[in-house]
Amino acid sequence: FYFCIYFFNNIDQISFDITLEKNGIDLSFSFLFCVLSIYLNAFAWKYIVIWFDREFKTNDLVSFYVLTNILKYVPGGIWHFVERFNFIKNISNPQIALYSTLIEPYFMLSGSFLLASLGVIFSPLYFFLILPFIFLNRKLIYFVIKRLGSLKGKVFKVLRLKNSKDQFEKRIKITSFFPTKSLLLEVGFVLSKFIGFYICLNTFYTTNTLNIIFLLVIFSLSWSIGLVVPTAPGGIGVFEACILFFVGRNIPQNIILVSLIYFRIISTFADLFLSFPFLIKKLFKKI
């Protein structure tokens, strides 16, 4: 809502003029980094599932994740999780399906906060952003799942699953103390997204002199807020509003608006491009 007001108040200052000759290569690189981020996120989810079950074996996790990623833009913001839950449940057990799906946003948040904690060079308060990262270990992960479960209590009722520590220890066989691969891949996911955004920004702001760490910190924080707001599918509007708020007057308003709009279009098109086979399959099922 804030972003829409901001956009219409400044629409007379915004120019969407681009030329493929001049900007095509830059925007293509932005698109490629958005595609890369989706695959890094998919591999992170694969290793989350494997972390929960050392005996889990399938080669389809990454491709299925990529294909269903577009569903995060569907109102409700849960349908991509529902598809992934059903997919894992059919080849494993419901507990692994639920816990690996439920915990994935927490991994993304931890990776994003870890990057945002680089802001400690500007203020010591950013150090506290590493707190979610501390809970990602074999001893404390059930505590995180229990808290997430209390927020999503209806999910357990609908699926008729027991969310108890005994059930968790019985059905979940965590492979290592700390999920290093998953977390590093989530950091890479957010970093790739940021590079895609940074390329968009530099395409329209060739005199950019802002500290790249500062931009990475505000991007990571804005993306995290967009992730946790339940009423914003894919973080649409919330992420952009946060960037505008954090950047303030450090970047001309017309430039940051254009950069954000192009980045949103490119990142959404990357999701749509990779999910196209899944959408076609769903469409033919309904016909």
Phi, psi and chi 1 to 4 in degrees:
 res  aa     phi    psi   chi1   chi2   chi3   chi4
   1 PHE       -  -47.3 -177.6   71.3      -      -
   2 TYR   -61.0  -42.3  170.4   76.6      -      -
   3 PHE   -63.8  -41.0  177.9   72.1      -      -
   4 CYS   -62.0  -45.4  -70.1      -      -      -
   5 ILE   -61.0  -44.4  -67.0  174.1      -      -
   6 TYR   -61.7  -41.2 -152.3   98.0      -      -
   7 PHE   -64.2  -49.5  173.4   76.3      -      -
   8 PHE   -71.5  -27.1  -73.9  111.6      -      -
   9 ASN   -72.1  -23.2  -76.1  -16.2      -      -
  10 ASN  -116.2   14.0  -66.8  -86.5      -      -
  11 ILE   -63.4  -29.3 -163.7  166.1      -      -
  12 ASP   -70.4  -16.9   56.7  -36.5      -      -
  13 GLN   -97.3   -3.2  -56.6  173.3   31.8      -
  14 ILE   -96.3  134.0  -59.6  171.9      -      -
  15 SER  -123.1  128.1  171.6      -      -      -
  16 PHE  -102.6   15.5  -66.9   99.3      -      -
  17 ASP   -69.8  119.4  -69.1  -23.7      -      -
  18 ILE  -136.9  154.7   61.7  166.5      -      -
  19 THR  -121.5  134.8   57.6      -      -      -
  20 LEU   -60.0  -33.8  -71.0  177.8      -      -
  21 GLU   -63.0  -42.0 -129.4  175.9   88.4      -
  22 LYS   -88.7  -41.3 -175.8 -179.1  177.0 -176.6
  23 ASN  -110.5   -9.2  -51.4  116.9      -      -
  24 GLY   -57.6  -44.3      -      -      -      -
  25 ILE   -65.5  -44.4  -66.4  175.6      -      -
  26 ASP   -61.4  -46.7  -71.5  -20.7      -      -
  27 LEU   -68.6  -29.8  -64.4  179.6      -      -
  28 SER   -66.3  -40.3  -64.3      -      -      -
  29 PHE   -65.5  -38.1  -87.6  112.0      -      -
  30 SER   -60.8  -43.4  178.1      -      -      -
  31 PHE   -61.5  -43.5  172.1   75.8      -      -
  32 LEU   -63.8  -38.3  -71.7  174.0      -      -
  33 PHE   -70.4  -31.4  -86.5  102.7      -      -
  34 CYS   -67.6  -39.8  -74.7      -      -      -
  35 VAL   -63.6  -44.9  168.7      -      -      -
  36 LEU   -58.9  -40.8  174.5   63.0      -      -
  37 SER   -61.8  -38.0   72.4      -      -      -
  38 ILE   -64.7  -42.7  -64.7  167.7      -      -
  39 TYR   -68.0  -38.3  -86.5   99.1      -      -
  40 LEU   -63.1  -40.3  -71.9  171.7      -      -
  41 ASN   -64.2  -39.3 -155.7   10.7      -      -
  42 ALA   -64.6  -43.4      -      -      -      -
  43 PHE   -66.6  -34.7  -85.8  101.1      -      -
  44 ALA   -61.3  -44.5      -      -      -      -
  45 TRP   -62.8  -40.5 -178.1   58.0      -      -
  46 LYS   -57.2  -45.7  173.3 -174.8  174.8  179.7
  47 TYR   -75.0  -22.3  -75.1  111.7      -      -
  48 ILE   -65.9  -46.1  -70.1  170.2      -      -
  49 VAL   -61.0  -45.0  175.8      -      -      -
  50 ILE   -65.7  -34.2  -67.6  171.6      -      -
  51 TRP   -63.0  -35.6 -171.5   55.2      -      -
  52 PHE   -78.1  -23.5  -82.2  136.6      -      -
  53 ASP  -147.6  102.4 -177.1    8.0      -      -
  54 ARG   -63.3  -20.9   64.1  173.5   68.8   91.2
  55 GLU   -94.1    0.2  -63.5  171.3    2.4      -
  56 PHE   -71.0  125.8 -171.5   90.9      -      -
  57 LYS  -137.8  117.9  -69.9 -179.5 -178.3  178.6
  58 THR  -163.8  146.5  179.5      -      -      -
  59 ASN   -99.2    4.3  -64.2  -39.5      -      -
  60 ASP  -100.6   -3.2  -61.0  -32.3      -      -
  61 LEU   -60.8  -47.7  -83.3  179.5      -      -
  62 VAL   -63.4  -48.9  171.3      -      -      -
  63 SER   -64.1  -39.2   57.7      -      -      -
  64 PHE   -66.7  -39.7 -171.0   79.2      -      -
  65 TYR   -60.6  -47.6 -174.8   99.1      -      -
  66 VAL   -61.7  -43.5  169.5      -      -      -
  67 LEU   -65.5  -32.9  -73.1  170.1      -      -
  68 THR   -95.9    3.2   55.1      -      -      -
  69 ASN   -65.4  -29.1 -150.2   42.4      -      -
  70 ILE   -64.8  -21.5 -166.5   65.4      -      -
  71 LEU   -68.3  -12.0  -65.9  177.3      -      -
  72 LYS   -68.0  -17.9   67.0 -174.7  178.1 -176.2
  73 TYR   -86.8   -8.3  -64.5  107.7      -      -
  74 VAL   -72.2  134.2  176.0      -      -      -
  75 PRO   -49.1  134.1  -29.2   35.4      -      -
  76 GLY   112.1  -33.7      -      -      -      -
  77 GLY    63.2   22.0      -      -      -      -
  78 ILE  -123.2   -7.8   63.1  165.3      -      -
  79 TRP   -69.9  -28.3  -56.7  110.5      -      -
  80 HIS   -68.1  -35.1   53.6  -49.3      -      -
  81 PHE   -67.7  -40.3  -66.1  128.5      -      -
  82 VAL   -61.2  -45.4  170.6      -      -      -
  83 GLU   -61.7  -41.7  -72.5  -72.1  -19.8      -
  84 ARG   -71.7  -37.2  -68.8  162.9 -167.2  167.3
  85 PHE   -59.1  -49.2  167.6   80.7      -      -
  86 ASN   -63.0  -37.1  -71.0  -29.4      -      -
  87 PHE   -63.9  -47.9  179.4   75.9      -      -
  88 ILE   -71.1  -37.6  -63.1  178.1      -      -
  89 LYS   -58.8  -35.4 -174.7 -176.6   71.4  172.1
  90 ASN   -73.2  -19.3  -69.6  -26.2      -      -
  91 ILE  -118.1   -3.1   54.7  179.7      -      -
  92 SER  -139.9 -135.8 -176.6      -      -      -
  93 ASN  -120.8  157.2   66.9   65.9      -      -
  94 PRO   -58.7  -33.1  -23.7   34.0      -      -
  95 GLN   -65.0  -46.8  -84.0   71.2   28.3      -
  96 ILE   -62.9  -41.1  -71.7  175.5      -      -
  97 ALA   -59.0  -46.7      -      -      -      -
  98 LEU   -71.9  -49.5 -178.8   62.0      -      -
  99 TYR   -65.1  -41.7  -67.4  139.6      -      -
 100 SER   -67.8  -32.3   60.4      -      -      -
 101 THR   -77.0  -39.6  -55.9      -      -      -
 102 LEU   -67.7  -37.0 -165.4   64.5      -      -
 103 ILE   -84.3  -16.9 -159.3   70.9      -      -
 104 GLU   -57.4  -45.0 -170.6 -139.4   -7.2      -
 105 PRO   -60.4  -30.5  -24.0   35.2      -      -
 106 TYR   -66.6  -38.7 -173.3   83.8      -      -
 107 PHE   -62.1  -44.4  -88.2   76.3      -      -
 108 MET   -61.4  -43.3  -70.9 -167.4  -78.3      -
 109 LEU   -63.3  -41.5 -168.2   68.9      -      -
 110 SER   -63.2  -43.5  -62.1      -      -      -
 111 GLY   -64.0  -42.0      -      -      -      -
 112 SER   -66.4  -43.5 -176.3      -      -      -
 113 PHE   -64.9  -33.7  -87.4   10.7      -      -
 114 LEU   -62.7  -41.4 -156.6   57.3      -      -
 115 LEU   -68.0  -40.7  -73.6  172.2      -      -
 116 ALA   -65.5  -25.7      -      -      -      -
 117 SER   -66.9  -12.4   69.2      -      -      -
 118 LEU   -61.2  -17.3  -67.6  172.5      -      -
 119 GLY   -65.7   -3.1      -      -      -      -
 120 VAL   -59.9  -21.8   74.1      -      -      -
 121 ILE   -71.8  -16.3   63.6  175.7      -      -
 122 PHE  -100.4  -34.2  -53.1  116.5      -      -
 123 SER  -155.9  135.5  167.7      -      -      -
 124 PRO   -63.4  -16.9   18.9  -29.7      -      -
 125 LEU   -63.9  -27.1  -68.1  175.6      -      -
 126 TYR   -65.5  -17.1  -76.5   96.5      -      -
 127 PHE   -59.4  -32.0  176.6   77.1      -      -
 128 PHE   -69.0  -11.7  -67.9  101.5      -      -
 129 LEU   -72.1   -8.7  -68.5  175.5      -      -
 130 ILE   -83.8   -4.9   68.6  166.8      -      -
 131 LEU   -57.3  -45.5  -74.0  176.3      -      -
 132 PRO   -58.9  -33.1  -24.2   34.8      -      -
 133 PHE   -62.9  -33.9  159.2   80.0      -      -
 134 ILE   -63.8  -30.8  -66.6  171.2      -      -
 135 PHE   -82.3   -4.4  -71.5   91.7      -      -
 136 LEU   -84.2   71.7  -74.8  177.9      -      -
 137 ASN  -150.3  166.2   63.2   72.3      -      -
 138 ARG   -57.5  -35.3 -176.4 -172.1  -65.2  169.8
 139 LYS   -75.9  -33.4  -62.7  -68.8 -175.8 -176.2
 140 LEU  -110.1   -5.5  -61.9  174.7      -      -
 141 ILE   -64.5  -32.5 -163.0   64.3      -      -
 142 TYR   -65.4  -34.8  177.0   72.3      -      -
 143 PHE   -59.8  -42.2  173.1   79.9      -      -
 144 VAL   -64.0  -46.7  175.2      -      -      -
 145 ILE   -62.3  -38.5  -71.1  173.4      -      -
 146 LYS   -63.8  -42.2 -169.6  174.9 -179.9 -178.2
 147 ARG   -65.2  -43.5  -63.5  -79.0   76.0   77.3
 148 LEU   -63.6  -37.9  -68.6  172.2      -      -
 149 GLY   -64.0  -35.6      -      -      -      -
 150 SER   -68.3  -29.5   64.8      -      -      -
 151 LEU   -75.8  -29.3  -65.1  173.8      -      -
 152 LYS  -115.5   41.1  -56.0  -78.9 -175.2 -178.9
 153 GLY   -55.5  -35.2      -      -      -      -
 154 LYS   -63.4  -29.2  -71.7 -177.1 -179.7  179.2
 155 VAL   -60.2  -45.1  174.0      -      -      -
 156 PHE   -64.7  -37.2  -69.2   96.8      -      -
 157 LYS   -68.1  -45.5  -69.9  179.4 -178.0  177.9
 158 VAL   -63.3  -42.3  170.0      -      -      -
 159 LEU   -85.7   -5.8  -61.3  174.1      -      -
 160 ARG    55.9   47.6  -63.6  178.1 -177.8  177.0
 161 LEU  -112.2  141.8  -66.8  174.4      -      -
 162 LYS   -86.3  129.5  -66.0  179.6 -180.0  178.8
 163 ASN  -108.7   71.9 -176.2   27.6      -      -
 164 SER  -119.9  157.6   66.1      -      -      -
 165 LYS   -64.9  -36.9 -167.7  166.4 -174.7  179.0
 166 ASP   -61.9  -43.8  -71.0  -19.5      -      -
 167 GLN   -65.4  -39.1 -167.4   71.1   15.0      -
 168 PHE   -62.3  -49.2  177.9   82.3      -      -
 169 GLU   -68.4  -28.0  -68.6  175.2  -11.9      -
 170 LYS   -75.2  -41.7 -178.8 -179.5  176.9 -177.4
 171 ARG   -98.5  -18.1  -56.5  -57.3  -64.1  -89.4
 172 ILE  -107.2  127.6  -55.5  -61.4      -      -
 173 LYS  -119.7   85.0  -57.6  169.0 -175.5  175.7
 174 ILE   -66.4  134.2  -68.2  179.1      -      -
 175 THR   -84.6  -27.9   56.9      -      -      -
 176 SER  -148.0  166.1   59.9      -      -      -
 177 PHE   -66.3  -39.9 -178.2   76.4      -      -
 178 PHE  -130.5  134.3 -173.9   78.9      -      -
 179 PRO   -82.6   68.1   32.2  -34.0      -      -
 180 THR   -58.0  -48.6  -52.8      -      -      -
 181 LYS   -59.7  -47.4  -76.5 -176.5 -178.4  177.9
 182 SER   -60.9  -45.5  -58.0      -      -      -
 183 LEU   -66.4  -43.7 -175.4   64.6      -      -
 184 LEU   -62.5  -37.8  -70.9  177.5      -      -
 185 LEU   -68.1  -35.6  -75.7  163.8      -      -
 186 GLU   -68.1  -37.3  -66.0  -67.2   10.1      -
 187 VAL   -62.4  -43.8  169.4      -      -      -
 188 GLY   -62.8  -36.3      -      -      -      -
 189 PHE   -59.7  -51.8  155.7   67.3      -      -
 190 VAL   -66.5  -38.6  179.6      -      -      -
 191 LEU   -63.4  -40.7 -163.2   56.0      -      -
 192 SER   -65.2  -40.1  -66.4      -      -      -
 193 LYS   -59.5  -44.5  -78.6  -82.8 -171.0 -171.8
 194 PHE   -62.6  -42.8  168.2   71.6      -      -
 195 ILE   -60.8  -41.8  -65.3  171.1      -      -
 196 GLY   -58.4  -43.0      -      -      -      -
 197 PHE   -67.4  -42.3  166.3   73.0      -      -
 198 TYR   -62.7  -37.4 -169.2   71.0      -      -
 199 ILE   -65.1  -42.8  -68.8  170.3      -      -
 200 CYS   -59.6  -45.5  -83.9      -      -      -
 201 LEU   -61.5  -46.3  178.2   61.9      -      -
 202 ASN   -69.9  -21.7  -79.8  -12.0      -      -
 203 THR   -64.8  -37.1  -60.1      -      -      -
 204 PHE  -104.7   -8.4  -57.3  102.4      -      -
 205 TYR  -132.6   74.9 -169.5   34.6      -      -
 206 THR   -69.3  -16.8   52.7      -      -      -
 207 THR   -98.7   22.6   57.4      -      -      -
 208 ASN   -59.6  119.8 -179.5   15.3      -      -
 209 THR  -120.2    8.6   55.8      -      -      -
 210 LEU   -69.0  145.3  -80.0  177.7      -      -
 211 ASN   -60.3  125.7 -173.6  -47.3      -      -
 212 ILE   -64.8  -30.5 -167.1  169.9      -      -
 213 ILE   -66.9  -40.3  -59.6  -63.5      -      -
 214 PHE   -60.0  -45.2  168.6   73.6      -      -
 215 LEU   -65.2  -39.6  -74.7  171.9      -      -
 216 LEU   -63.4  -41.4  174.9   58.9      -      -
 217 VAL   -63.8  -48.4  168.7      -      -      -
 218 ILE   -71.1  -31.0   63.5  171.8      -      -
 219 PHE   -65.0  -46.9  176.3   90.7      -      -
 220 SER   -63.6  -41.8  -59.5      -      -      -
 221 LEU   -65.2  -43.9  -77.1  175.1      -      -
 222 SER   -65.0  -41.7  -59.3      -      -      -
 223 TRP   -65.2  -39.2 -175.4   87.7      -      -
 224 SER   -63.2  -43.1  -60.5      -      -      -
 225 ILE   -64.9  -40.7  -64.5  169.1      -      -
 226 GLY   -61.7  -32.8      -      -      -      -
 227 LEU   -68.8  -41.2  175.7   69.2      -      -
 228 VAL   -88.2  -12.8  -60.2      -      -      -
 229 VAL   -78.7  112.9  173.1      -      -      -
 230 PRO   -69.5  -22.7   25.2  -32.3      -      -
 231 THR   -88.2    5.0   55.4      -      -      -
 232 ALA  -119.0   93.5      -      -      -      -
 233 PRO   -58.0  123.4  -21.7   32.0      -      -
 234 GLY    68.7   11.2      -      -      -      -
 235 GLY    74.8   12.0      -      -      -      -
 236 ILE   -59.7  129.1  -67.7  176.7      -      -
 237 GLY    88.0  -45.1      -      -      -      -
 238 VAL   -69.9  -49.5  175.7      -      -      -
 239 PHE   -56.0  -47.7  162.1   75.7      -      -
 240 GLU   -64.4  -42.0  -71.5   82.2   -1.4      -
 241 ALA   -62.8  -39.6      -      -      -      -
 242 CYS   -66.6  -41.9  -69.3      -      -      -
 243 ILE   -59.1  -46.2  -73.0  -83.0      -      -
 244 LEU   -59.9  -41.6  -73.6  168.2      -      -
 245 PHE   -67.1  -46.9  175.6   76.4      -      -
 246 PHE   -71.6  -35.1  -70.3  132.8      -      -
 247 VAL   -71.0  -36.8  165.4      -      -      -
 248 GLY    61.4 -129.5      -      -      -      -
 249 ARG   -98.8   12.8  -62.2  -70.0  174.4 -178.9
 250 ASN   -71.1  -23.2  -69.8  -57.9      -      -
 251 ILE  -128.9  136.9  -61.3  175.2      -      -
 252 PRO   -51.9  134.8  -27.1   34.5      -      -
 253 GLN   -61.2  -38.5  -59.7  -57.7  -64.6      -
 254 ASN   -65.5  -33.7   59.6  -37.7      -      -
 255 ILE   -73.0  -45.6  -70.5  174.9      -      -
 256 ILE   -66.7  -34.2 -170.1   64.5      -      -
 257 LEU   -64.3  -47.5  -84.0  168.5      -      -
 258 VAL   -62.7  -43.2  171.1      -      -      -
 259 SER   -61.1  -43.7  -58.7      -      -      -
 260 LEU   -64.8  -41.7  -74.9  167.7      -      -
 261 ILE   -65.6  -45.1  -69.4  166.9      -      -
 262 TYR   -66.0  -38.7  -89.9  102.3      -      -
 263 PHE   -65.1  -40.5  174.8   66.7      -      -
 264 ARG   -64.3  -42.2  174.7   59.1   71.2  179.9
 265 ILE   -63.5  -44.7  -68.6  169.7      -      -
 266 ILE   -66.1  -46.0  -71.5  168.7      -      -
 267 SER   -67.1  -37.0   60.0      -      -      -
 268 THR   -68.7  -39.9  -56.0      -      -      -
 269 PHE   -64.3  -35.2 -179.5   68.9      -      -
 270 ALA   -62.1  -44.4      -      -      -      -
 271 ASP   -61.5  -45.7  -75.5  -39.8      -      -
 272 LEU   -65.2  -41.7 -172.1   60.9      -      -
 273 PHE   -60.9  -44.6  174.4   75.3      -      -
 274 LEU   -77.6  -25.8  -66.4  173.8      -      -
 275 SER   -92.8   -1.5  -59.9      -      -      -
 276 PHE   -54.3  -45.7 -171.6   70.6      -      -
 277 PRO   -59.5  -38.0  -23.9   34.7      -      -
 278 PHE   -65.3  -42.5  174.6   79.9      -      -
 279 LEU   -65.7  -39.9  -64.3  175.0      -      -
 280 ILE   -63.6  -42.5  -67.1  -64.3      -      -
 281 LYS   -61.7  -44.7 -174.7  178.9  177.0 -177.9
 282 LYS   -63.1  -39.5  -75.7  -77.1 -175.9 -176.9
 283 LEU   -64.5  -44.2 -177.0   63.7      -      -
 284 PHE   -68.2  -27.4  -84.3  107.0      -      -
 285 LYS   -67.4  -32.2  -84.4 -173.5  176.6 -179.4
 286 LYS   -82.2  -23.7  -71.0 -174.6  178.0 -178.7
 287 ILE   -75.2      -  -64.6  175.4      -      -
